[in-house]
């Protein structure tokens, strides 16, 4: 269909830009609004940009990592490097 050619030309913008570009090229498609909306909704690049931000899943820290100590009570020294 003509939408597959025009949608990337308008840089994967919304349905309005794609539909307007179809009309501008001289095509008049019956029911174009729903067809273009369906095409844009199923476009892989548009789905990636439209995706929701995911939340990081992190477990609780071990108890020995959250116990309060005085500063410099546990120190490590690298004696192999110069």
mmCIF file of the N, C-alpha and C atoms, coordinates in Angstrom:
data_MODEL
# 
_entry.id   MODEL 
# 
loop_
_atom_site.group_PDB 
_atom_site.id 
_atom_site.type_symbol 
_atom_site.label_atom_id 
_atom_site.label_alt_id 
_atom_site.label_comp_id 
_atom_site.label_asym_id 
_atom_site.label_entity_id 
_atom_site.label_seq_id 
_atom_site.pdbx_PDB_ins_code 
_atom_site.Cartn_x 
_atom_site.Cartn_y 
_atom_site.Cartn_z 
_atom_site.occupancy 
_atom_site.B_iso_or_equiv 
_atom_site.pdbx_formal_charge 
_atom_site.auth_seq_id 
_atom_site.auth_comp_id 
_atom_site.auth_asym_id 
_atom_site.auth_atom_id 
_atom_site.pdbx_PDB_model_num 
ATOM 1   N N  . UNK A 1 1  ? 0.848   -1.185 0.000  1.00 0.00 ? 1  UNK A N  1 
ATOM 2   C CA . UNK A 1 1  ? 0.000   0.000  0.000  1.00 0.00 ? 1  UNK A CA 1 
ATOM 3   C C  . UNK A 1 1  ? 0.885   1.237  0.000  1.00 0.00 ? 1  UNK A C  1 
ATOM 4   N N  . UNK A 1 2  ? 0.338   2.350  -0.320 1.00 0.00 ? 2  UNK A N  1 
ATOM 5   C CA . UNK A 1 2  ? 1.079   3.599  -0.441 1.00 0.00 ? 2  UNK A CA 1 
ATOM 6   C C  . UNK A 1 2  ? 1.574   4.096  0.925  1.00 0.00 ? 2  UNK A C  1 
ATOM 7   N N  . UNK A 1 3  ? 0.958   3.676  2.020  1.00 0.00 ? 3  UNK A N  1 
ATOM 8   C CA . UNK A 1 3  ? 1.352   4.155  3.341  1.00 0.00 ? 3  UNK A CA 1 
ATOM 9   C C  . UNK A 1 3  ? 2.750   3.680  3.717  1.00 0.00 ? 3  UNK A C  1 
ATOM 10  N N  . UNK A 1 4  ? 3.102   2.469  3.276  1.00 0.00 ? 4  UNK A N  1 
ATOM 11  C CA . UNK A 1 4  ? 4.425   1.921  3.586  1.00 0.00 ? 4  UNK A CA 1 
ATOM 12  C C  . UNK A 1 4  ? 5.548   2.703  2.940  1.00 0.00 ? 4  UNK A C  1 
ATOM 13  N N  . UNK A 1 5  ? 5.252   3.412  1.883  1.00 0.00 ? 5  UNK A N  1 
ATOM 14  C CA . UNK A 1 5  ? 6.262   4.215  1.208  1.00 0.00 ? 5  UNK A CA 1 
ATOM 15  C C  . UNK A 1 5  ? 6.302   5.642  1.770  1.00 0.00 ? 5  UNK A C  1 
ATOM 16  N N  . UNK A 1 6  ? 5.153   6.184  2.130  1.00 0.00 ? 6  UNK A N  1 
ATOM 17  C CA . UNK A 1 6  ? 5.075   7.583  2.546  1.00 0.00 ? 6  UNK A CA 1 
ATOM 18  C C  . UNK A 1 6  ? 5.402   7.761  4.025  1.00 0.00 ? 6  UNK A C  1 
ATOM 19  N N  . UNK A 1 7  ? 5.032   6.816  4.853  1.00 0.00 ? 7  UNK A N  1 
ATOM 20  C CA . UNK A 1 7  ? 5.270   6.950  6.305  1.00 0.00 ? 7  UNK A CA 1 
ATOM 21  C C  . UNK A 1 7  ? 6.755   7.140  6.633  1.00 0.00 ? 7  UNK A C  1 
ATOM 22  N N  . UNK A 1 8  ? 7.695   6.384  6.059  1.00 0.00 ? 8  UNK A N  1 
ATOM 23  C CA . UNK A 1 8  ? 9.112   6.674  6.318  1.00 0.00 ? 8  UNK A CA 1 
ATOM 24  C C  . UNK A 1 8  ? 9.569   8.009  5.720  1.00 0.00 ? 8  UNK A C  1 
ATOM 25  N N  . UNK A 1 9  ? 8.936   8.452  4.636  1.00 0.00 ? 9  UNK A N  1 
ATOM 26  C CA . UNK A 1 9  ? 9.312   9.729  4.037  1.00 0.00 ? 9  UNK A CA 1 
ATOM 27  C C  . UNK A 1 9  ? 8.992   10.905 4.948  1.00 0.00 ? 9  UNK A C  1 
ATOM 28  N N  . UNK A 1 10 ? 7.942   10.790 5.746  1.00 0.00 ? 10 UNK A N  1 
ATOM 29  C CA . UNK A 1 10 ? 7.601   11.863 6.691  1.00 0.00 ? 10 UNK A CA 1 
ATOM 30  C C  . UNK A 1 10 ? 8.253   11.628 8.039  1.00 0.00 ? 10 UNK A C  1 
ATOM 31  N N  . UNK A 1 11 ? 9.301   10.783 8.050  1.00 0.00 ? 11 UNK A N  1 
ATOM 32  C CA . UNK A 1 11 ? 10.137  10.528 9.234  1.00 0.00 ? 11 UNK A CA 1 
ATOM 33  C C  . UNK A 1 11 ? 9.346   9.940  10.397 1.00 0.00 ? 11 UNK A C  1 
ATOM 34  N N  . UNK A 1 12 ? 8.425   9.035  10.087 1.00 0.00 ? 12 UNK A N  1 
ATOM 35  C CA . UNK A 1 12 ? 7.651   8.290  11.086 1.00 0.00 ? 12 UNK A CA 1 
ATOM 36  C C  . UNK A 1 12 ? 6.897   9.219  12.041 1.00 0.00 ? 12 UNK A C  1 
ATOM 37  N N  . UNK A 1 13 ? 6.352   10.287 11.477 1.00 0.00 ? 13 UNK A N  1 
ATOM 38  C CA . UNK A 1 13 ? 5.553   11.182 12.294 1.00 0.00 ? 13 UNK A CA 1 
ATOM 39  C C  . UNK A 1 13 ? 4.151   10.630 12.437 1.00 0.00 ? 13 UNK A C  1 
ATOM 40  N N  . UNK A 1 14 ? 3.271   11.396 13.002 1.00 0.00 ? 14 UNK A N  1 
ATOM 41  C CA . UNK A 1 14 ? 1.955   10.896 13.387 1.00 0.00 ? 14 UNK A CA 1 
ATOM 42  C C  . UNK A 1 14 ? 1.071   10.578 12.175 1.00 0.00 ? 14 UNK A C  1 
ATOM 43  N N  . UNK A 1 15 ? -0.125  10.122 12.491 1.00 0.00 ? 15 UNK A N  1 
ATOM 44  C CA . UNK A 1 15 ? -1.102  9.776  11.465 1.00 0.00 ? 15 UNK A CA 1 
ATOM 45  C C  . UNK A 1 15 ? -1.452  10.991 10.621 1.00 0.00 ? 15 UNK A C  1 
ATOM 46  N N  . UNK A 1 16 ? -1.505  12.151 11.225 1.00 0.00 ? 16 UNK A N  1 
ATOM 47  C CA . UNK A 1 16 ? -1.902  13.357 10.512 1.00 0.00 ? 16 UNK A CA 1 
ATOM 48  C C  . UNK A 1 16 ? -0.906  13.706 9.403  1.00 0.00 ? 16 UNK A C  1 
ATOM 49  N N  . UNK A 1 17 ? 0.379   13.618 9.701  1.00 0.00 ? 17 UNK A N  1 
ATOM 50  C CA . UNK A 1 17 ? 1.395   13.929 8.701  1.00 0.00 ? 17 UNK A CA 1 
ATOM 51  C C  . UNK A 1 17 ? 1.378   12.902 7.561  1.00 0.00 ? 17 UNK A C  1 
ATOM 52  N N  . UNK A 1 18 ? 1.231   11.633 7.929  1.00 0.00 ? 18 UNK A N  1 
ATOM 53  C CA . UNK A 1 18 ? 1.210   10.588 6.905  1.00 0.00 ? 18 UNK A CA 1 
ATOM 54  C C  . UNK A 1 18 ? -0.023  10.724 6.017  1.00 0.00 ? 18 UNK A C  1 
ATOM 55  N N  . UNK A 1 19 ? -1.163  10.953 6.635  1.00 0.00 ? 19 UNK A N  1 
ATOM 56  C CA . UNK A 1 19 ? -2.403  11.093 5.867  1.00 0.00 ? 19 UNK A CA 1 
ATOM 57  C C  . UNK A 1 19 ? -2.352  12.336 4.971  1.00 0.00 ? 19 UNK A C  1 
ATOM 58  N N  . UNK A 1 20 ? -1.829  13.437 5.471  1.00 0.00 ? 20 UNK A N  1 
ATOM 59  C CA . UNK A 1 20 ? -1.710  14.646 4.663  1.00 0.00 ? 20 UNK A CA 1 
ATOM 60  C C  . UNK A 1 20 ? -0.755  14.458 3.498  1.00 0.00 ? 20 UNK A C  1 
ATOM 61  N N  . UNK A 1 21 ? 0.313   13.720 3.706  1.00 0.00 ? 21 UNK A N  1 
ATOM 62  C CA . UNK A 1 21 ? 1.258   13.463 2.630  1.00 0.00 ? 21 UNK A CA 1 
ATOM 63  C C  . UNK A 1 21 ? 0.650   12.549 1.565  1.00 0.00 ? 21 UNK A C  1 
ATOM 64  N N  . UNK A 1 22 ? -0.197  11.620 1.973  1.00 0.00 ? 22 UNK A N  1 
ATOM 65  C CA . UNK A 1 22 ? -0.903  10.757 1.005  1.00 0.00 ? 22 UNK A CA 1 
ATOM 66  C C  . UNK A 1 22 ? -1.806  11.618 0.138  1.00 0.00 ? 22 UNK A C  1 
ATOM 67  N N  . UNK A 1 23 ? -2.536  12.532 0.761  1.00 0.00 ? 23 UNK A N  1 
ATOM 68  C CA . UNK A 1 23 ? -3.417  13.412 -0.007 1.00 0.00 ? 23 UNK A CA 1 
ATOM 69  C C  . UNK A 1 23 ? -2.614  14.335 -0.913 1.00 0.00 ? 23 UNK A C  1 
ATOM 70  N N  . UNK A 1 24 ? -1.456  14.801 -0.423 1.00 0.00 ? 24 UNK A N  1 
ATOM 71  C CA . UNK A 1 24 ? -0.631  15.722 -1.193 1.00 0.00 ? 24 UNK A CA 1 
ATOM 72  C C  . UNK A 1 24 ? -0.072  15.057 -2.454 1.00 0.00 ? 24 UNK A C  1 
ATOM 73  N N  . UNK A 1 25 ? 0.219   13.775 -2.369 1.00 0.00 ? 25 UNK A N  1 
ATOM 74  C CA . UNK A 1 25 ? 0.733   13.072 -3.545 1.00 0.00 ? 25 UNK A CA 1 
ATOM 75  C C  . UNK A 1 25 ? -0.354  12.773 -4.569 1.00 0.00 ? 25 UNK A C  1 
ATOM 76  N N  . UNK A 1 26 ? -1.606  13.043 -4.237 1.00 0.00 ? 26 UNK A N  1 
ATOM 77  C CA . UNK A 1 26 ? -2.675  12.889 -5.206 1.00 0.00 ? 26 UNK A CA 1 
ATOM 78  C C  . UNK A 1 26 ? -3.550  11.672 -5.010 1.00 0.00 ? 26 UNK A C  1 
ATOM 79  N N  . UNK A 1 27 ? -3.309  10.902 -3.964 1.00 0.00 ? 27 UNK A N  1 
ATOM 80  C CA . UNK A 1 27 ? -4.129  9.711  -3.697 1.00 0.00 ? 27 UNK A CA 1 
ATOM 81  C C  . UNK A 1 27 ? -5.284  10.091 -2.780 1.00 0.00 ? 27 UNK A C  1 
ATOM 82  N N  . UNK A 1 28 ? -6.442  9.550  -3.081 1.00 0.00 ? 28 UNK A N  1 
ATOM 83  C CA . UNK A 1 28 ? -7.585  9.714  -2.206 1.00 0.00 ? 28 UNK A CA 1 
ATOM 84  C C  . UNK A 1 28 ? -8.047  8.318  -1.835 1.00 0.00 ? 28 UNK A C  1 
ATOM 85  N N  . UNK A 1 29 ? -7.818  7.940  -0.584 1.00 0.00 ? 29 UNK A N  1 
ATOM 86  C CA . UNK A 1 29 ? -8.120  6.587  -0.126 1.00 0.00 ? 29 UNK A CA 1 
ATOM 87  C C  . UNK A 1 29 ? -9.365  6.653  0.746  1.00 0.00 ? 29 UNK A C  1 
ATOM 88  N N  . UNK A 1 30 ? -10.336 5.833  0.443  1.00 0.00 ? 30 UNK A N  1 
ATOM 89  C CA . UNK A 1 30 ? -11.549 5.769  1.249  1.00 0.00 ? 30 UNK A CA 1 
ATOM 90  C C  . UNK A 1 30 ? -11.221 5.110  2.587  1.00 0.00 ? 30 UNK A C  1 
ATOM 91  N N  . UNK A 1 31 ? -11.598 5.760  3.666  1.00 0.00 ? 31 UNK A N  1 
ATOM 92  C CA . UNK A 1 31 ? -11.303 5.241  5.002  1.00 0.00 ? 31 UNK A CA 1 
ATOM 93  C C  . UNK A 1 31 ? -9.835  5.361  5.357  1.00 0.00 ? 31 UNK A C  1 
ATOM 94  N N  . UNK A 1 32 ? -9.183  6.404  4.854  1.00 0.00 ? 32 UNK A N  1 
ATOM 95  C CA . UNK A 1 32 ? -7.743  6.553  5.045  1.00 0.00 ? 32 UNK A CA 1 
ATOM 96  C C  . UNK A 1 32 ? -7.377  6.777  6.511  1.00 0.00 ? 32 UNK A C  1 
ATOM 97  N N  . UNK A 1 33 ? -8.245  7.439  7.256  1.00 0.00 ? 33 UNK A N  1 
ATOM 98  C CA . UNK A 1 33 ? -7.913  7.747  8.650  1.00 0.00 ? 33 UNK A CA 1 
ATOM 99  C C  . UNK A 1 33 ? -7.655  6.473  9.454  1.00 0.00 ? 33 UNK A C  1 
ATOM 100 N N  . UNK A 1 34 ? -8.546  5.512  9.350  1.00 0.00 ? 34 UNK A N  1 
ATOM 101 C CA . UNK A 1 34 ? -8.371  4.274  10.110 1.00 0.00 ? 34 UNK A CA 1 
ATOM 102 C C  . UNK A 1 34 ? -7.255  3.411  9.534  1.00 0.00 ? 34 UNK A C  1 
ATOM 103 N N  . UNK A 1 35 ? -7.087  3.415  8.218  1.00 0.00 ? 35 UNK A N  1 
ATOM 104 C CA . UNK A 1 35 ? -6.022  2.631  7.607  1.00 0.00 ? 35 UNK A CA 1 
ATOM 105 C C  . UNK A 1 35 ? -4.640  3.167  7.989  1.00 0.00 ? 35 UNK A C  1 
ATOM 106 N N  . UNK A 1 36 ? -4.490  4.488  7.934  1.00 0.00 ? 36 UNK A N  1 
ATOM 107 C CA . UNK A 1 36 ? -3.207  5.087  8.297  1.00 0.00 ? 36 UNK A CA 1 
ATOM 108 C C  . UNK A 1 36 ? -2.949  4.898  9.785  1.00 0.00 ? 36 UNK A C  1 
ATOM 109 N N  . UNK A 1 37 ? -3.964  5.065  10.608 1.00 0.00 ? 37 UNK A N  1 
ATOM 110 C CA . UNK A 1 37 ? -3.792  4.876  12.048 1.00 0.00 ? 37 UNK A CA 1 
ATOM 111 C C  . UNK A 1 37 ? -3.366  3.450  12.365 1.00 0.00 ? 37 UNK A C  1 
ATOM 112 N N  . UNK A 1 38 ? -3.954  2.479  11.683 1.00 0.00 ? 38 UNK A N  1 
ATOM 113 C CA . UNK A 1 38 ? -3.579  1.085  11.881 1.00 0.00 ? 38 UNK A CA 1 
ATOM 114 C C  . UNK A 1 38 ? -2.145  0.836  11.440 1.00 0.00 ? 38 UNK A C  1 
ATOM 115 N N  . UNK A 1 39 ? -1.761  1.434  10.301 1.00 0.00 ? 39 UNK A N  1 
ATOM 116 C CA . UNK A 1 39 ? -0.397  1.251  9.801  1.00 0.00 ? 39 UNK A CA 1 
ATOM 117 C C  . UNK A 1 39 ? 0.625   1.869  10.750 1.00 0.00 ? 39 UNK A C  1 
ATOM 118 N N  . UNK A 1 40 ? 0.368   3.075  11.236 1.00 0.00 ? 40 UNK A N  1 
ATOM 119 C CA . UNK A 1 40 ? 1.298   3.744  12.154 1.00 0.00 ? 40 UNK A CA 1 
ATOM 120 C C  . UNK A 1 40 ? 1.369   2.992  13.481 1.00 0.00 ? 40 UNK A C  1 
ATOM 121 N N  . UNK A 1 41 ? 0.238   2.455  13.942 1.00 0.00 ? 41 UNK A N  1 
ATOM 122 C CA . UNK A 1 41 ? 0.216   1.711  15.204 1.00 0.00 ? 41 UNK A CA 1 
ATOM 123 C C  . UNK A 1 41 ? 1.046   0.437  15.108 1.00 0.00 ? 41 UNK A C  1 
ATOM 124 N N  . UNK A 1 42 ? 1.080   -0.201 13.935 1.00 0.00 ? 42 UNK A N  1 
ATOM 125 C CA . UNK A 1 42 ? 1.821   -1.444 13.755 1.00 0.00 ? 42 UNK A CA 1 
ATOM 126 C C  . UNK A 1 42 ? 3.243   -1.238 13.236 1.00 0.00 ? 42 UNK A C  1 
ATOM 127 N N  . UNK A 1 43 ? 3.656   -0.002 13.016 1.00 0.00 ? 43 UNK A N  1 
ATOM 128 C CA . UNK A 1 43 ? 5.005   0.289  12.535 1.00 0.00 ? 43 UNK A CA 1 
ATOM 129 C C  . UNK A 1 43 ? 6.013   -0.041 13.640 1.00 0.00 ? 43 UNK A C  1 
ATOM 130 N N  . UNK A 1 44 ? 7.054   -0.788 13.317 1.00 0.00 ? 44 UNK A N  1 
ATOM 131 C CA . UNK A 1 44 ? 8.005   -1.262 14.318 1.00 0.00 ? 44 UNK A CA 1 
ATOM 132 C C  . UNK A 1 44 ? 8.774   -0.095 14.933 1.00 0.00 ? 44 UNK A C  1 
ATOM 133 N N  . UNK A 1 45 ? 9.265   0.824  14.113 1.00 0.00 ? 45 UNK A N  1 
ATOM 134 C CA . UNK A 1 45 ? 10.006  1.968  14.641 1.00 0.00 ? 45 UNK A CA 1 
ATOM 135 C C  . UNK A 1 45 ? 9.135   2.833  15.536 1.00 0.00 ? 45 UNK A C  1 
ATOM 136 N N  . UNK A 1 46 ? 7.902   3.050  15.125 1.00 0.00 ? 46 UNK A N  1 
ATOM 137 C CA . UNK A 1 46 ? 7.000   3.869  15.927 1.00 0.00 ? 46 UNK A CA 1 
ATOM 138 C C  . UNK A 1 46 ? 6.656   3.179  17.254 1.00 0.00 ? 46 UNK A C  1 
ATOM 139 N N  . UNK A 1 47 ? 6.539   1.858  17.239 1.00 0.00 ? 47 UNK A N  1 
ATOM 140 C CA . UNK A 1 47 ? 6.266   1.119  18.481 1.00 0.00 ? 47 UNK A CA 1 
ATOM 141 C C  . UNK A 1 47 ? 7.424   1.267  19.457 1.00 0.00 ? 47 UNK A C  1 
ATOM 142 N N  . UNK A 1 48 ? 8.645   1.258  18.950 1.00 0.00 ? 48 UNK A N  1 
ATOM 143 C CA . UNK A 1 48 ? 9.807   1.419  19.830 1.00 0.00 ? 48 UNK A CA 1 
ATOM 144 C C  . UNK A 1 48 ? 9.857   2.798  20.444 1.00 0.00 ? 48 UNK A C  1 
ATOM 145 N N  . UNK A 1 49 ? 9.537   3.819  19.663 1.00 0.00 ? 49 UNK A N  1 
ATOM 146 C CA . UNK A 1 49 ? 9.552   5.184  20.190 1.00 0.00 ? 49 UNK A CA 1 
ATOM 147 C C  . UNK A 1 49 ? 8.372   5.453  21.112 1.00 0.00 ? 49 UNK A C  1 
ATOM 148 N N  . UNK A 1 50 ? 7.291   4.746  20.902 1.00 0.00 ? 50 UNK A N  1 
ATOM 149 C CA . UNK A 1 50 ? 6.077   4.946  21.677 1.00 0.00 ? 50 UNK A CA 1 
ATOM 150 C C  . UNK A 1 50 ? 6.087   4.127  22.971 1.00 0.00 ? 50 UNK A C  1 
ATOM 151 N N  . UNK A 1 51 ? 7.065   3.244  23.137 1.00 0.00 ? 51 UNK A N  1 
ATOM 152 C CA . UNK A 1 51 ? 7.084   2.322  24.268 1.00 0.00 ? 51 UNK A CA 1 
ATOM 153 C C  . UNK A 1 51 ? 7.175   3.007  25.613 1.00 0.00 ? 51 UNK A C  1 
ATOM 154 N N  . UNK A 1 52 ? 6.732   2.326  26.613 1.00 0.00 ? 52 UNK A N  1 
ATOM 155 C CA . UNK A 1 52 ? 6.759   2.851  27.972 1.00 0.00 ? 52 UNK A CA 1 
ATOM 156 C C  . UNK A 1 52 ? 8.139   2.649  28.582 1.00 0.00 ? 52 UNK A C  1 
ATOM 157 N N  . UNK A 1 53 ? 8.488   3.544  29.465 1.00 0.00 ? 53 UNK A N  1 
ATOM 158 C CA . UNK A 1 53 ? 9.750   3.406  30.185 1.00 0.00 ? 53 UNK A CA 1 
ATOM 159 C C  . UNK A 1 53 ? 9.593   2.295  31.218 1.00 0.00 ? 53 UNK A C  1 
ATOM 160 N N  . UNK A 1 54 ? 10.575  1.449  31.295 1.00 0.00 ? 54 UNK A N  1 
ATOM 161 C CA . UNK A 1 54 ? 10.500  0.344  32.249 1.00 0.00 ? 54 UNK A CA 1 
ATOM 162 C C  . UNK A 1 54 ? 11.171  0.750  33.561 1.00 0.00 ? 54 UNK A C  1 
ATOM 163 N N  . UNK A 1 55 ? 10.729  0.127  34.612 1.00 0.00 ? 55 UNK A N  1 
ATOM 164 C CA . UNK A 1 55 ? 11.306  0.387  35.920 1.00 0.00 ? 55 UNK A CA 1 
ATOM 165 C C  . UNK A 1 55 ? 12.336  -0.689 36.228 1.00 0.00 ? 55 UNK A C  1 
ATOM 166 N N  . UNK A 1 56 ? 13.377  -0.281 36.892 1.00 0.00 ? 56 UNK A N  1 
ATOM 167 C CA . UNK A 1 56 ? 14.427  -1.226 37.225 1.00 0.00 ? 56 UNK A CA 1 
ATOM 168 C C  . UNK A 1 56 ? 13.969  -2.099 38.384 1.00 0.00 ? 56 UNK A C  1 
ATOM 169 N N  . UNK A 1 57 ? 14.146  -3.403 38.229 1.00 0.00 ? 57 UNK A N  1 
ATOM 170 C CA . UNK A 1 57 ? 13.781  -4.338 39.274 1.00 0.00 ? 57 UNK A CA 1 
ATOM 171 C C  . UNK A 1 57 ? 15.047  -4.669 40.053 1.00 0.00 ? 57 UNK A C  1 
ATOM 172 N N  . UNK A 1 58 ? 15.070  -4.296 41.304 1.00 0.00 ? 58 UNK A N  1 
ATOM 173 C CA . UNK A 1 58 ? 16.264  -4.495 42.108 1.00 0.00 ? 58 UNK A CA 1 
ATOM 174 C C  . UNK A 1 58 ? 15.858  -5.103 43.447 1.00 0.00 ? 58 UNK A C  1 
ATOM 175 N N  . UNK A 1 59 ? 16.600  -6.085 43.865 1.00 0.00 ? 59 UNK A N  1 
ATOM 176 C CA . UNK A 1 59 ? 16.309  -6.731 45.130 1.00 0.00 ? 59 UNK A CA 1 
ATOM 177 C C  . UNK A 1 59 ? 16.903  -5.914 46.277 1.00 0.00 ? 59 UNK A C  1 
ATOM 178 N N  . UNK A 1 60 ? 16.540  -6.273 47.500 1.00 0.00 ? 60 UNK A N  1 
ATOM 179 C CA . UNK A 1 60 ? 17.088  -5.593 48.672 1.00 0.00 ? 60 UNK A CA 1 
ATOM 180 C C  . UNK A 1 60 ? 18.563  -5.950 48.832 1.00 0.00 ? 60 UNK A C  1 
ATOM 181 N N  . UNK A 1 61 ? 19.317  -5.002 49.359 1.00 0.00 ? 61 UNK A N  1 
ATOM 182 C CA . UNK A 1 61 ? 20.738  -5.242 49.586 1.00 0.00 ? 61 UNK A CA 1 
ATOM 183 C C  . UNK A 1 61 ? 20.923  -6.191 50.765 1.00 0.00 ? 61 UNK A C  1 
ATOM 184 N N  . UNK A 1 62 ? 22.017  -6.952 50.793 1.00 0.00 ? 62 UNK A N  1 
ATOM 185 C CA . UNK A 1 62 ? 22.274  -7.816 51.942 1.00 0.00 ? 62 UNK A CA 1 
ATOM 186 C C  . UNK A 1 62 ? 22.478  -6.981 53.209 1.00 0.00 ? 62 UNK A C  1 
ATOM 187 N N  . UNK A 1 63 ? 22.218  -7.600 54.339 1.00 0.00 ? 63 UNK A N  1 
ATOM 188 C CA . UNK A 1 63 ? 22.261  -6.851 55.601 1.00 0.00 ? 63 UNK A CA 1 
ATOM 189 C C  . UNK A 1 63 ? 23.661  -6.327 55.925 1.00 0.00 ? 63 UNK A C  1 
ATOM 190 N N  . UNK A 1 64 ? 24.721  -7.056 55.523 1.00 0.00 ? 64 UNK A N  1 
ATOM 191 C CA . UNK A 1 64 ? 26.073  -6.568 55.818 1.00 0.00 ? 64 UNK A CA 1 
ATOM 192 C C  . UNK A 1 64 ? 26.433  -5.346 54.970 1.00 0.00 ? 64 UNK A C  1 
ATOM 193 N N  . UNK A 1 65 ? 25.664  -5.031 53.938 1.00 0.00 ? 65 UNK A N  1 
ATOM 194 C CA . UNK A 1 65 ? 25.921  -3.849 53.128 1.00 0.00 ? 65 UNK A CA 1 
ATOM 195 C C  . UNK A 1 65 ? 25.214  -2.613 53.668 1.00 0.00 ? 65 UNK A C  1 
ATOM 196 N N  . UNK A 1 66 ? 24.224  -2.791 54.525 1.00 0.00 ? 66 UNK A N  1 
ATOM 197 C CA . UNK A 1 66 ? 23.452  -1.649 55.009 1.00 0.00 ? 66 UNK A CA 1 
ATOM 198 C C  . UNK A 1 66 ? 23.666  -1.365 56.493 1.00 0.00 ? 66 UNK A C  1 
ATOM 199 N N  . UNK A 1 67 ? 24.556  -2.103 57.137 1.00 0.00 ? 67 UNK A N  1 
ATOM 200 C CA . UNK A 1 67 ? 24.854  -1.851 58.547 1.00 0.00 ? 67 UNK A CA 1 
ATOM 201 C C  . UNK A 1 67 ? 25.786  -0.646 58.633 1.00 0.00 ? 67 UNK A C  1 
ATOM 202 N N  . UNK A 1 68 ? 25.491  0.256  59.581 1.00 0.00 ? 68 UNK A N  1 
ATOM 203 C CA . UNK A 1 68 ? 26.303  1.465  59.719 1.00 0.00 ? 68 UNK A CA 1 
ATOM 204 C C  . UNK A 1 68 ? 27.595  1.165  60.464 1.00 0.00 ? 68 UNK A C  1 
ATOM 205 N N  . UNK A 1 69 ? 28.706  1.640  59.924 1.00 0.00 ? 69 UNK A N  1 
ATOM 206 C CA . UNK A 1 69 ? 30.018  1.525  60.547 1.00 0.00 ? 69 UNK A CA 1 
ATOM 207 C C  . UNK A 1 69 ? 30.649  2.901  60.573 1.00 0.00 ? 69 UNK A C  1 
ATOM 208 N N  . UNK A 1 70 ? 31.675  3.037  61.399 1.00 0.00 ? 70 UNK A N  1 
ATOM 209 C CA . UNK A 1 70 ? 32.434  4.279  61.429 1.00 0.00 ? 70 UNK A CA 1 
ATOM 210 C C  . UNK A 1 70 ? 33.219  4.407  60.123 1.00 0.00 ? 70 UNK A C  1 
ATOM 211 N N  . UNK A 1 71 ? 33.490  5.620  59.673 1.00 0.00 ? 71 UNK A N  1 
ATOM 212 C CA . UNK A 1 71 ? 34.261  5.785  58.434 1.00 0.00 ? 71 UNK A CA 1 
ATOM 213 C C  . UNK A 1 71 ? 35.639  5.138  58.545 1.00 0.00 ? 71 UNK A C  1 
ATOM 214 N N  . UNK A 1 72 ? 36.076  4.522  57.490 1.00 0.00 ? 72 UNK A N  1 
ATOM 215 C CA . UNK A 1 72 ? 37.376  3.867  57.363 1.00 0.00 ? 72 UNK A CA 1 
ATOM 216 C C  . UNK A 1 72 ? 37.555  2.703  58.329 1.00 0.00 ? 72 UNK A C  1 
ATOM 217 N N  . UNK A 1 73 ? 36.465  2.073  58.779 1.00 0.00 ? 73 UNK A N  1 
ATOM 218 C CA . UNK A 1 73 ? 36.619  0.906  59.648 1.00 0.00 ? 73 UNK A CA 1 
ATOM 219 C C  . UNK A 1 73 ? 37.010  -0.339 58.823 1.00 0.00 ? 73 UNK A C  1 
ATOM 220 N N  . UNK A 1 74 ? 36.670  -0.361 57.560 1.00 0.00 ? 74 UNK A N  1 
ATOM 221 C CA . UNK A 1 74 ? 37.079  -1.437 56.649 1.00 0.00 ? 74 UNK A CA 1 
ATOM 222 C C  . UNK A 1 74 ? 37.768  -0.787 55.459 1.00 0.00 ? 74 UNK A C  1 
ATOM 223 N N  . UNK A 1 75 ? 39.085  -1.071 55.323 1.00 0.00 ? 75 UNK A N  1 
ATOM 224 C CA . UNK A 1 75 ? 39.868  -0.439 54.263 1.00 0.00 ? 75 UNK A CA 1 
ATOM 225 C C  . UNK A 1 75 ? 40.630  -1.529 53.522 1.00 0.00 ? 75 UNK A C  1 
ATOM 226 N N  . UNK A 1 76 ? 40.735  -1.413 52.197 1.00 0.00 ? 76 UNK A N  1 
ATOM 227 C CA . UNK A 1 76 ? 41.510  -2.338 51.391 1.00 0.00 ? 76 UNK A CA 1 
ATOM 228 C C  . UNK A 1 76 ? 42.656  -1.602 50.753 1.00 0.00 ? 76 UNK A C  1 
ATOM 229 N N  . UNK A 1 77 ? 43.804  -2.276 50.618 1.00 0.00 ? 77 UNK A N  1 
ATOM 230 C CA . UNK A 1 77 ? 44.982  -1.648 50.029 1.00 0.00 ? 77 UNK A CA 1 
ATOM 231 C C  . UNK A 1 77 ? 45.478  -2.525 48.882 1.00 0.00 ? 77 UNK A C  1 
ATOM 232 N N  . UNK A 1 78 ? 45.795  -1.901 47.761 1.00 0.00 ? 78 UNK A N  1 
ATOM 233 C CA . UNK A 1 78 ? 46.347  -2.582 46.606 1.00 0.00 ? 78 UNK A CA 1 
ATOM 234 C C  . UNK A 1 78 ? 47.860  -2.464 46.669 1.00 0.00 ? 78 UNK A C  1 
ATOM 235 N N  . UNK A 1 79 ? 48.534  -3.583 46.912 1.00 0.00 ? 79 UNK A N  1 
ATOM 236 C CA . UNK A 1 79 ? 49.999  -3.544 47.031 1.00 0.00 ? 79 UNK A CA 1 
ATOM 237 C C  . UNK A 1 79 ? 50.699  -4.073 45.779 1.00 0.00 ? 79 UNK A C  1 
ATOM 238 N N  . UNK A 1 80 ? 49.945  -4.479 44.766 1.00 0.00 ? 80 UNK A N  1 
ATOM 239 C CA . UNK A 1 80 ? 50.556  -5.026 43.550 1.00 0.00 ? 80 UNK A CA 1 
ATOM 240 C C  . UNK A 1 80 ? 50.850  -3.950 42.530 1.00 0.00 ? 80 UNK A C  1 
ATOM 241 N N  . UNK A 1 81 ? 50.127  -2.865 42.523 1.00 0.00 ? 81 UNK A N  1 
ATOM 242 C CA . UNK A 1 81 ? 50.348  -1.812 41.544 1.00 0.00 ? 81 UNK A CA 1 
ATOM 243 C C  . UNK A 1 81 ? 51.367  -0.796 42.040 1.00 0.00 ? 81 UNK A C  1 
ATOM 244 N N  . UNK A 1 82 ? 51.907  -0.049 41.117 1.00 0.00 ? 82 UNK A N  1 
ATOM 245 C CA . UNK A 1 82 ? 52.872  0.993  41.508 1.00 0.00 ? 82 UNK A CA 1 
ATOM 246 C C  . UNK A 1 82 ? 52.308  2.358  41.317 1.00 0.00 ? 82 UNK A C  1 
# 
